[in-house]
């Protein structure tokens, strides 16, 4: 294999990391995370972060290196991973990028709207405004500000609705106008191979159901209890990680453990479904697409 930039992608729970580890051993590569939740230091069990043993077998980057108190985003990730890819390329070390967060991969390869940072005060204002006037009235505000930005956005998606409001209030320019500007590019004229794994959905569901139970048995509740003790803002990304709200409800005695597990499994299955839809409709250039699980693929058969 003579390609030094490789992507192993697909929905959560298919086993991408195991293939990445086998491949890293074969080509002496570095595994780099592209999962938006595995970056957080506070969540190891619930995000299925690679084990210490895995990290001894091959070098891993961008795992568990950000505090949950930080409002991390795709732009920060693109800049962080670009530094690692550039260094690896200089040293002729293969970069194996692994994860299911399609927005991260797409932004790295196709660029990102070059928005200025949004001040926290606007994020606080949007949260307060939404809670004060309700979602229906907040949508009406967005319609008056930037109705075009609502295309293909669910009116129940409060985070994206707030983002539209925040961008306009912070910059004086609508999100629609920002999208028409030149994208900020990260990888320019770079060759890469992108391998996509989309095995049967029902089998992935079985995997994530079983994995969530193992996470609970492996200490996920204690992990979330520690996170709870930090009293972080509920709007932070880490507080919305799959399983965190469900376990918090259990810890607050609002739900039984059985309901917690059922709900945690359900939200993960819903996420798998959205990921499959995203990847199947993606315009990214895939080198190979597999309908099997990564464990069923011989790394020697990956085409270059």
C-alpha positions in Angstrom: 0.0 0.0 0.0 1.6 3.2 -1.2 -1.0 5.7 -0.1 -0.2 7.8 3.0 -3.6 9.3 3.7 -6.4 6.7 4.4 -9.9 7.1 5.7 -11.9 4.3 7.3 -15.5 5.5 7.7 -19.0 4.3 8.4 -21.6 4.4 11.1 -20.9 3.8 14.8 -20.7 0.2 16.0 -19.4 -1.5 12.9 -15.8 -2.1 14.1 -13.8 0.5 12.2 -11.1 0.8 14.9 -10.2 -2.9 14.7 -9.5 -2.7 11.0 -7.5 0.5 11.5 -5.4 -1.2 14.1 -4.6 -4.1 11.8 -3.8 -1.7 9.0 -1.6 0.4 11.2 0.5 -2.6 12.2 0.9 -3.6 8.6 2.0 -0.2 7.2 3.4 1.4 10.4 0.7 4.1 10.4 -0.7 6.5 12.9 -4.4 6.2 13.7 -6.2 9.6 14.0 -9.6 10.1 15.5 -12.5 11.6 13.5 -15.3 10.9 16.0 -16.7 14.1 17.5 -17.2 12.5 20.9 -14.0 10.4 21.3 -12.0 13.6 21.5 -13.3 14.2 25.1 -11.1 13.2 28.0 -14.2 12.7 30.3 -15.8 10.0 28.2 -13.7 6.9 27.6 -16.2 4.0 28.1 -19.3 5.6 26.6 -17.5 6.7 23.4 -15.8 3.3 23.0 -12.4 5.0 22.9 -9.5 2.6 21.9 -8.0 0.8 24.9 -4.5 1.3 26.4 -3.5 -2.0 24.8 -4.6 -0.7 21.3 -2.6 2.4 21.9 0.5 0.3 22.7 0.2 -1.5 19.4 -0.1 1.6 17.3 0.1 5.4 17.9 -3.3 7.1 18.3 -3.9 10.8 17.9 -6.8 13.1 18.8 -8.4 10.7 21.3 -9.4 12.0 24.8 -7.4 15.2 24.5 -10.2 17.9 25.0 -11.9 18.7 28.3 -15.6 18.3 28.3 -15.9 21.9 29.5 -14.8 23.1 26.0 -17.2 23.8 23.2 -15.1 22.0 20.6 -16.1 22.1 17.0 -15.3 20.9 13.4 -13.1 23.9 12.6 -10.9 23.2 15.6 -10.7 19.5 14.7 -9.7 20.3 11.1 -6.9 22.6 12.2 -5.7 20.0 14.8 -5.7 17.1 12.4 -4.1 19.1 9.6 -1.0 19.7 11.8 -0.7 15.9 12.4 -1.3 14.9 8.8 1.3 17.5 7.7 3.9 16.2 10.2 3.2 12.6 9.2 3.6 13.4 5.6 6.9 15.2 6.2 8.1 12.0 8.0 6.6 9.7 5.4 4.3 8.1 8.0 0.8 7.0 6.9 -2.2 8.7 8.5 -5.2 6.4 9.1 -8.2 8.5 9.9 -11.0 6.6 11.6 -14.5 7.7 12.6 -18.1 8.1 11.7 -18.7 11.8 12.0 -19.3 12.6 8.4 -19.3 16.4 8.8 -15.7 16.2 10.1 -14.5 14.2 7.1 -16.4 16.2 4.6 -15.1 19.5 6.1 -11.5 18.3 6.0 -11.8 17.2 2.4 -14.1 19.9 0.9 -13.5 22.9 3.2 -15.5 24.8 5.7 -17.4 28.0 5.7 -14.9 30.5 7.0 -17.0 31.9 9.9 -15.5 34.0 12.6 -15.8 32.6 16.2 -19.2 33.2 17.8 -18.8 34.8 21.2 -20.2 32.9 24.2 -22.6 35.8 25.0 -24.5 35.2 21.8 -24.8 31.5 22.5 -26.1 32.3 26.0 -28.6 34.8 24.5 -29.9 32.4 21.9 -30.4 29.7 24.6 -32.3 32.2 26.8 -34.4 33.5 24.0 -35.4 30.1 22.8 -36.4 29.1 26.3 -38.3 32.4 26.9 -40.4 32.6 23.7 -40.6 28.9 22.8 -39.6 27.0 19.6 -42.5 28.2 17.4 -41.8 31.9 18.0 -38.1 31.3 17.7 -38.6 29.8 14.2 -40.6 32.9 13.3 -37.6 35.0 14.2 -35.4 32.9 12.0 -37.8 33.2 9.1 -37.6 37.0 9.4 -33.8 36.9 9.6 -32.9 34.1 7.1 -35.7 32.0 5.8 -33.5 30.3 3.2 -31.3 28.9 5.9 -34.2 26.8 7.2 -34.2 24.7 4.1 -33.7 21.0 5.0 -33.6 21.9 8.7 -36.1 20.4 11.1 -37.9 23.0 13.2 -37.2 20.7 16.2 -33.4 21.0 15.7 -32.9 23.7 18.3 -29.1 23.7 18.0 -29.0 24.5 14.3 -31.8 27.0 14.7 -29.9 28.8 17.4 -26.7 28.7 15.2 -28.5 30.6 12.5 -29.6 33.3 14.9 -26.1 33.5 16.6 -24.3 33.9 13.3 -26.5 36.7 12.2 -26.5 38.5 15.6 -22.7 38.1 15.9 -21.6 39.1 12.4 -24.5 41.0 10.9 -24.5 38.6 7.9 -26.9 35.8 7.4 -25.8 32.2 7.4 -27.1 31.9 3.8 -24.7 34.7 2.7 -21.8 33.2 4.6 -22.4 29.9 2.7 -22.0 31.7 -0.6 -18.5 32.9 0.4 -15.3 31.0 -0.5 -14.8 27.9 1.7 -11.7 27.7 3.9 -9.6 24.8 2.5 -7.6 22.4 4.6 -6.3 19.7 2.2 -5.4 21.1 -1.2 -4.5 18.8 -4.1 -4.0 15.9 -1.7 -4.4 12.3 -2.7 -6.3 10.0 -0.4 -8.2 6.7 -0.2 -11.5 6.6 1.6 -13.0 3.2 2.5 -16.6 3.2 3.5 -18.3 0.4 5.5 -22.1 0.2 5.4 -23.1 -3.3 6.5 -26.8 -4.3 7.0 -28.5 -2.0 9.4 -30.2 -4.6 11.5 -26.9 -6.2 12.3 -25.4 -2.9 13.3 -28.4 -2.4 15.6 -27.7 -5.7 17.2 -24.1 -4.6 17.7 -24.9 -1.2 19.3 -27.6 -2.8 21.6 -25.1 -5.3 22.9 -22.3 -2.6 23.1 -24.4 -0.3 25.2 -25.1 -3.1 27.8 -21.4 -3.8 27.9 -20.7 -0.1 28.5 -23.1 0.0 31.4 -21.5 -3.2 32.9 -18.1 -1.7 32.2 -18.5 1.5 34.3 -20.4 4.0 32.1 -22.7 5.0 34.9 -19.8 5.9 37.2 -18.2 7.7 34.3 -21.3 9.9 33.8 -21.6 10.4 37.6 -18.1 12.0 37.5 -19.2 14.1 34.5 -22.3 15.1 36.4 -20.2 16.3 39.4 -18.5 18.9 37.2 -21.8 20.8 36.8 -21.2 21.6 33.2 -23.5 23.6 31.0 -26.1 21.1 29.6 -25.7 22.7 26.1 -22.1 21.6 25.8 -21.5 18.9 23.2 -20.3 16.3 25.7 -23.5 16.6 27.6 -25.4 15.5 24.5 -23.2 12.4 23.8 -25.3 9.3 23.2 -26.0 7.7 26.6 -25.2 10.7 28.7 -28.7 12.2 29.0 -30.2 8.8 29.5 -27.8 7.9 32.3 -28.2 11.3 33.9 -32.0 10.7 34.0 -31.2 7.4 35.8 -28.9 9.1 38.3 -31.5 11.7 39.0 -34.0 8.8 39.8 -36.2 9.9 36.9 -35.9 6.6 35.1 -35.1 3.0 36.0 -31.9 1.3 34.8 -33.9 -0.9 32.3 -35.5 2.2 30.8 -32.1 3.9 30.8 -30.6 1.1 28.8 -33.6 0.8 26.4 -33.5 4.5 25.7 -29.7 4.6 25.3 -29.9 1.8 22.8 -32.7 3.5 21.0 -30.9 6.9 20.6 -27.8 5.0 19.3 -29.9 3.1 16.8 -31.5 6.4 15.6 -28.0 7.8 15.2 -26.9 4.8 13.2 -29.9 5.3 10.9 -29.0 9.0 10.3 -25.4 8.1 9.7 -26.3 5.5 7.1 -28.5 8.0 5.3 -25.7 10.6 5.4 -23.0 8.3 4.1 -25.2 6.8 1.4 -26.1 10.2 0.1 -22.7 11.7 0.4 -20.9 13.1 -2.6 -17.5 12.3 -1.2 -15.2 10.2 -3.5 -15.0 6.7 -2.1 -12.2 4.4 -3.1 -14.0 1.3 -2.0 -17.5 0.7 -0.5 -18.0 -2.5 1.6 -21.4 -4.0 2.6 -19.6 -6.1 5.2 -18.2 -5.4 8.6 -14.6 -4.4 8.8 -13.7 -7.5 10.7 -14.8 -9.5 7.6 -12.3 -7.7 5.4 -8.7 -8.7 5.0 -6.6 -5.5 5.1 -4.4 -6.9 2.3 -7.4 -6.7 0.0 -7.9 -2.9 0.4 -7.2 -1.4 -3.0 -4.7 1.4 -3.4 
